[in-house]
Amino acid sequence: MESAKDAADSTARTFSQVVFTDTLYSYPPSTPVTCCYTITTAYQPHSRDWVGIFKVGWSTTKDYHTFVWVEPSLDVVGQESATRQAVFTEYYLPKDELDFYQFCYVDSAGQVRGASTPFCFKNPAGQNPESSMDEDLMVITTQEQVELSRHERAELQKELDRIRGENKTLKNDLQMEQQQAASMKGQNEQKEKEMSQLVREMDQIKERNENLKSTLQQKVKETDGLKEEMMKQQRGAEEQNNQSLSLDGASRQNETHAQEKYDRAVIKIKLLKEEREQLSRRVDAQSEETTMLKSKLGEQERQLFKMRDSIQLLQVDLQSSEKKKERLSAELLRSQSIAHDVDDVKTENQELCRRLARQMTLQNCSDDELKVKCQTLDGQLQDAQRKLAAEREEAKNTKRRAESLEKDLQQVREQLKKVASTCEDAQRISGKQELQLKMERDAMAEARETLADKDSLMEEKEQKIMLERHEKEELARENQTLMSDIAGLRRAYAELQAPPPADSPHLQHDTNTSAANEWQQQQESPEQADNPYENIDIGAGTEEEQSLVCRHCQECFPCITRNELEQHERSHRVCPFCTMICDNMEQSVFEDHVYSHEL
């Protein structure tokens, strides 16, 4: 408080070094204005001093409206100079009739040395007697009222600062919510792209599964056709084998044709085997891809749950923003009421200022300290007016920001609705994908069961093939024994049918003698009569020709050539892996046996 008084005293001392006299209450705006002033002994004028017209409430010497340079003086230092004048032309005078102005003497250093009482620019015709009577009223104010007005102004300034801080905080919160909404929007777009990509991949997988199913059905049909063809070939081969056992030479071409068909069947079997392996690899790859898609789907579901949590957080932030908006609206209403109160105070202060100016005009203006205080009050009043205008502008800006905040909140609500709809669509799509995955897993399980059934069927057929093989080997051994017996009988029959020579009576005698001896031996040893062909084999053993043996069935053929043996060997149906004879097998059983070697 003491420092403020000291500052006021120093200001009063500087302002009182130049005293303006004969200052009117109003000047006409269209005529030159002459102001009179007197320089006291406490100040020595300079050639660069000037007198300006300032609007009441000025803060620095740069706020002048117009100025003129002072005339040089020849007065002696320490003596009070005579009254001087400064003339302002009408062209540079203010044109506003509502504001108040005052003359100020400024030295070369920019320091104010004196100031006049406030005045205004009005036309004399615009003044009436009633207004002059009202303006002659004198109003007296006290220091307490001035301090009270200062205190109210400080409270208003604190309230304004608090409102500005809250507005800044709300603005920062709004920017953070906008950034979060933008990031959520980008994440939702990315999720939509990933979901669409997964849908396309699932469609492609479905198409590939359908293609694999159709390919598998076609291969099954081809296998069935090959089985029928192999059965036909087997029947033909059996007929050819029967013909070969009877050593019919006319069946050689049929055996060759059957061998060719057999080779083609083996090649087709190998091709079908390779195709089955490819299908198995495709099924395995499909199962791996299905597992990967299932993991992706689980990740998408987890991200959807996270998105739901973020949406709930955004809803909570939206509710808090709405509460802040309501509080801001209440603060705005309170600021508007404060602005109205400030306007009332402003009008009251203006009225007090005018009355104070009239009072000071009626007095002799000799009290410099009172004059300085009035000028200080006028400056403070102008500051309050400027601050009130700034507060009013700030209130308008706050209102506009509140409207923009409301728009942004509406946009956030719309975005939340879109995000919710997107989540619902994603859930429906994920349900469809789960159903498709389930259907594909069922189809793959059915395919595996089919393959398992085929494997078991192949094992059963292989067992049947082994039993038939053993039976065939036994039959082959019996057939070989019968063929050797037939060959011995043929040789014995040929020897018996041969006539004896005519010029060899001794030989005939020997023959008769041997026949008689043989009959006698048969009569003496009845045990040898049980085998009538025993002596024939013994007698013909020395002349038996070299016989050929089949390398597959190990059957002996004494009366055939090498080419006939090769035709016989080609007529057999032999496994290319274990060299097993499969003549009596069906085509499907033979194929299953061949496939079993690769499992």
Disulfide bonds with the S-S distance in Angstrom:
none
